[in-house]
Amino acid sequence: MGRISLVRYVHIFPWTALHFGGKKIINGSNINRCRVKSIDEARKPHYGTVNFERRKRRRLNIDLPVEYCRIESTTHHNGRAINGSEEGLLLYLPEQMETGQYLRLKLFFASGSELDTTEMLVKVVWVDIYLEKDWGDYRTGVRFIDISPEDMGKLKNFLRSLLG
């Protein structure tokens, strides 16, 4: 995910200009007007969060079962892959992981009328922070570290098939 910032949205009218550091940087007549219901609404600042996308590859929504185990363990657990790309996955896992942790992962998906799998080594690059324990699954972002060329080919073909 990208950086989350607090941003103030400013309505620009033809009779106004946007100034920064005492210098005029945008003349209101050079950009499209925003429609507002009243002048009071135009003066009221709007705040919100903005998510700047940093991914290099397009994410595709998927809902696929995964089986994983921590690198130092032989105990396997089940989870779900919610979206993915050629670089990584968003997983819902039943246990919280640590950023930087490595997992062995097996992804299950349909290939024609058959069930296919890819196996890979992934690194946890981010985890959701929950305020309460036992909220259910933990959202976990992972990046592919080691995947065979054959399995990468199967994954790419599957993702391309989702595009149509």
C-alpha positions as CSV (number, residue, x, y, z in Angstrom):
1,M,0.0,0.0,0.0
2,G,1.1,3.5,-0.6
3,R,1.6,6.3,1.8
4,I,-1.5,7.6,3.6
5,S,-1.6,11.4,3.9
6,L,-4.1,13.9,5.3
7,V,-5.0,16.2,2.4
8,R,-7.0,19.4,2.3
9,Y,-9.2,19.6,-0.8
10,V,-9.4,23.2,-2.2
11,H,-12.2,24.3,-4.6
12,I,-10.8,26.6,-7.3
13,F,-13.0,29.1,-9.0
14,P,-12.1,31.3,-12.1
15,W,-11.7,34.3,-9.9
16,T,-9.2,32.7,-7.5
17,A,-5.7,31.5,-7.7
18,L,-3.8,28.9,-5.7
19,H,-0.8,30.3,-3.9
20,F,2.1,28.5,-2.3
21,G,4.9,30.2,-0.5
22,G,3.7,33.6,-1.6
23,K,3.8,32.6,-5.3
24,K,0.9,32.0,-7.6
25,I,1.2,28.5,-8.9
26,I,-2.3,27.9,-10.4
27,N,-4.6,30.5,-11.9
28,G,-8.2,29.4,-11.3
29,S,-9.2,30.2,-14.9
30,N,-6.8,27.6,-16.1
31,I,-8.5,24.6,-14.5
32,N,-12.1,23.2,-14.5
33,R,-14.4,24.7,-11.9
34,C,-15.8,22.6,-9.1
35,R,-19.5,22.7,-8.7
36,V,-20.6,23.6,-5.2
37,K,-24.1,24.3,-3.7
38,S,-23.2,27.5,-1.9
39,I,-20.3,29.9,-1.2
40,D,-20.2,28.5,2.3
41,E,-19.5,25.0,1.0
42,A,-16.7,26.4,-1.2
43,R,-15.0,28.0,1.8
44,K,-15.3,24.9,4.0
45,P,-12.1,22.8,3.7
46,H,-12.5,19.1,3.0
47,Y,-10.2,16.6,4.6
48,G,-9.7,12.9,3.8
49,T,-7.1,10.2,3.4
50,V,-5.4,9.6,0.1
51,N,-3.7,6.3,-0.8
52,F,-0.9,6.8,-3.3
53,E,-0.4,3.6,-5.3
54,R,3.2,2.3,-5.3
55,R,2.7,-1.1,-7.0
56,K,4.4,-1.8,-10.3
57,R,2.0,-4.5,-11.3
58,R,-1.8,-4.5,-11.4
59,R,-3.6,-6.3,-8.6
60,L,-6.4,-8.7,-9.6
61,N,-9.2,-9.7,-7.2
62,I,-9.1,-13.5,-6.5
63,D,-10.5,-15.6,-3.7
64,L,-8.3,-18.7,-3.6
65,P,-7.3,-21.2,-0.9
66,V,-3.7,-21.2,0.3
67,E,-1.8,-23.5,2.5
68,Y,1.2,-22.1,4.4
69,C,3.8,-22.9,7.0
70,R,6.4,-20.7,8.7
71,I,9.9,-21.4,7.5
72,E,11.0,-22.8,10.9
73,S,7.9,-25.0,11.3
74,T,6.4,-28.0,9.7
75,T,2.8,-27.2,10.8
76,H,0.6,-26.3,7.9
77,H,-2.3,-23.8,8.1
78,N,-5.0,-22.7,5.7
79,G,-5.7,-19.2,4.5
80,R,-7.2,-17.2,1.6
81,A,-5.5,-15.2,-1.2
82,I,-7.8,-12.2,-1.8
83,N,-5.9,-10.4,-4.5
84,G,-2.6,-10.9,-6.3
85,S,-0.2,-9.9,-9.0
86,E,3.0,-11.2,-10.5
87,E,4.9,-9.8,-7.5
88,G,2.8,-10.7,-4.5
89,L,-0.5,-11.5,-2.7
90,L,-2.9,-10.2,-0.2
91,L,-3.6,-13.0,2.2
92,Y,-6.1,-13.5,5.0
93,L,-4.4,-15.7,7.6
94,P,-5.8,-17.1,10.9
95,E,-2.7,-16.0,12.8
96,Q,-0.8,-12.7,12.9
97,M,2.6,-12.7,11.2
98,E,5.6,-10.5,11.7
99,T,6.9,-8.2,9.0
100,G,10.0,-9.7,7.5
101,Q,8.9,-13.3,8.2
102,Y,9.3,-16.0,5.6
103,L,6.6,-18.5,4.7
104,R,6.3,-21.5,2.4
105,L,3.1,-21.0,0.5
106,K,1.0,-23.2,-1.8
107,L,-1.7,-21.5,-3.9
108,F,-4.6,-23.5,-5.3
109,F,-6.4,-22.4,-8.4
110,A,-8.5,-23.8,-11.3
111,S,-6.7,-24.5,-14.6
112,G,-9.3,-25.4,-17.1
113,S,-11.2,-28.3,-15.4
114,E,-8.3,-29.3,-13.2
115,L,-7.1,-28.0,-9.8
116,D,-3.5,-26.6,-10.1
117,T,-1.1,-25.4,-7.5
118,T,2.0,-23.2,-7.3
119,E,4.5,-23.4,-4.5
120,M,6.7,-20.5,-3.4
121,L,8.7,-18.9,-0.7
122,V,7.2,-15.5,0.3
123,K,8.2,-12.7,2.6
124,V,5.7,-10.8,4.8
125,V,6.0,-7.1,3.8
126,W,3.1,-5.7,5.8
127,V,0.4,-6.7,8.3
128,D,-2.7,-5.0,9.4
129,I,-2.6,-3.7,13.0
130,Y,-5.7,-4.7,15.0
131,L,-6.8,-3.0,18.1
132,E,-8.5,-6.1,19.5
133,K,-7.4,-9.7,19.6
134,D,-9.5,-12.5,18.1
135,W,-11.1,-10.3,15.3
136,G,-10.7,-13.2,12.9
137,D,-8.4,-13.3,10.0
138,Y,-5.3,-11.1,9.7
139,R,-4.7,-9.2,6.4
140,T,-1.1,-9.9,5.4
141,G,0.8,-8.6,2.3
142,V,3.5,-10.9,1.0
143,R,6.1,-10.6,-1.8
144,F,7.3,-13.6,-3.8
145,I,10.9,-14.4,-3.0
146,D,11.5,-17.8,-4.6
147,I,9.2,-19.4,-7.1
148,S,10.2,-21.8,-9.9
149,P,9.9,-20.6,-13.5
150,E,7.3,-23.3,-14.1
151,D,5.2,-22.2,-11.2
152,M,5.6,-18.5,-12.1
153,G,4.4,-19.4,-15.7
154,K,1.3,-21.1,-14.3
155,L,0.6,-18.2,-12.0
156,K,1.0,-15.6,-14.9
157,N,-1.3,-17.7,-17.2
158,F,-3.9,-17.9,-14.4
159,L,-3.8,-14.1,-13.8
160,R,-4.0,-13.4,-17.5
161,S,-7.0,-15.6,-17.8
162,L,-8.8,-13.4,-15.3
163,L,-8.3,-10.4,-17.5
164,G,-10.3,-12.1,-20.3
